[in-house]
Amino acid sequence: MSRFQTERSILQELQFPDWEKRSIRVLVKRDDLIDPFVSGNKWRKLKYIIELALHQQRLGIVTLGGAYSNHLLATAAACEQFGLKSIGLVRGEELTAESNENLQRCAAMGMDLRFISRDEYSERYEKERQEIWKQQHPDYLFVPEGGATYHGLIGCQEIWTEINEPIDHVFVAQGTTTTSCGLLLGSDEKTTVHVVPALKGFDSLEEMRPLLYQFLIDSELVNDYLNRVVIHSEAHFGGYAKATNELIEFIGFCKRTLDLPLDRVYTGKAFYALMKALESEEFDGKTVLFVHTGGLING
Ligand SMILES: Cc1ncc(COP(=O)(O)O)c(C=O)c1O
């Protein structure tokens, strides 16, 4: 029996006087409660990847990430749980397994950390580079950065199977776009999908397109789905992993007033975009879902 139970991910209804007055319901899918390490979208993305590695009788999983990567930590924890080995290719040759708490945790859970140069890491999306990594680890399943795979997408779609009421708008943070693409693919066609990139200058639609295409295999259909996406590109607070006092105060406010813990890299920014958007009358009488993608352990 897996330690990662999605039943722990409750649907929390938030109480806020202005929303109550305007008959807006805000529900939070608390995927952060699934597990402290395989938290938020991580189990959604890893579930079928782990299943595939086991089915293919792989020794383990090789994947990559930055020094503070939630994905590396989740992969280390999930592999440990399922008796798989894990190798983490970490950006930055200058680092060691002692460099920070995230890497220490990964190492403690048995992840074999290999520190690679920033130049090598920058080639992570190139087919040739990925082939080299696969050849270097033939007994391991190679998983791209952030778990951005077809199997990850399928796992993220399953969030909808746990929501039993109509949702007008869903909000989610974006990194590799796997979670948002999964949510979009699994959503009702009346649902608007709001994405909040954690990176400054991120082209959400162009990033989502190839992932959706893997699934839909039809460019027109991809465009039809993308027509239901609203991008909130203004909530990056300076860029990836940057935070301002305003963001930090906002996160404190959400904890105190709404009983909602948020991280600084992804969910704090995404929820800020939601709060701002809900100031518009367009949301009066609507039901809004926020998918809590985790990140609390590192942020
Ligand atoms: C906490 C958290 N939220 C959101 C995201 C973004 O998800 P995705 O990469 O699927 O777009 C990530 C990165 O994977 C993350 O760690």
The ligand as an SDF file (V2000), in Angstrom:
LIG
                    3D

 16 16  0  0  0  0  0  0  0  0999 V2000
    5.0450   23.6380   -5.7360 C   0  0  0  0  0  0  0  0  0  0  0  0
    4.9440   23.6500   -7.2110 C   0  0  0  0  0  0  0  0  0  0  0  0
    3.8670   24.2030   -7.7740 N   0  0  0  0  0  0  0  0  0  0  0  0
    3.7320   24.2740   -9.1020 C   0  0  0  0  0  0  0  0  0  0  0  0
    4.7040   23.7790   -9.9470 C   0  0  0  0  0  0  0  0  0  0  0  0
    4.5090   23.9000  -11.4030 C   0  0  0  0  0  0  0  0  0  0  0  0
    3.9890   22.7250  -11.9470 O   0  0  0  0  0  0  0  0  0  0  0  0
    4.2640   22.3400  -13.4450 P   0  0  0  0  0  0  0  0  0  0  0  0
    5.7490   22.1480  -13.5800 O   0  0  0  0  0  0  0  0  0  0  0  0
    3.5210   21.0610  -13.6290 O   0  0  0  0  0  0  0  0  0  0  0  0
    3.7770   23.4420  -14.2960 O   0  0  0  0  0  0  0  0  0  0  0  0
    5.8530   23.1780   -9.4070 C   0  0  0  0  0  0  0  0  0  0  0  0
    6.8960   22.6060  -10.2710 C   0  0  0  0  0  0  0  0  0  0  0  0
    6.8000   21.4770  -10.6580 O   0  0  0  0  0  0  0  0  0  0  0  0
    5.9800   23.1070   -8.0060 C   0  0  0  0  0  0  0  0  0  0  0  0
    7.0530   22.5630   -7.4190 O   0  0  0  0  0  0  0  0  0  0  0  0
  1  2  1  0
  2  3  1  0
  2 15  2  0
  3  4  2  0
  4  5  1  0
  5  6  1  0
  5 12  2  0
  6  7  1  0
  7  8  1  0
  8  9  2  0
  8 10  1  0
  8 11  1  0
 12 13  1  0
 12 15  1  0
 13 14  2  0
 15 16  1  0
M  END
$$$$
